Amino acid sequence: MVSKNTAKEKKGGGVREKQRAEEKSEQM
């Protein structure tokens, strides 16, 4: 999973995933 996160961060998708994780944590 770490390798996938790194690849997504390079593409700039990591930021979107971080925002999604924050939204999920807020809902929970």
Secondary structure, 3 states (H helix, E strand, C coil): CHHHHHHHHHHCHHHHHHHHHHHHHHHC
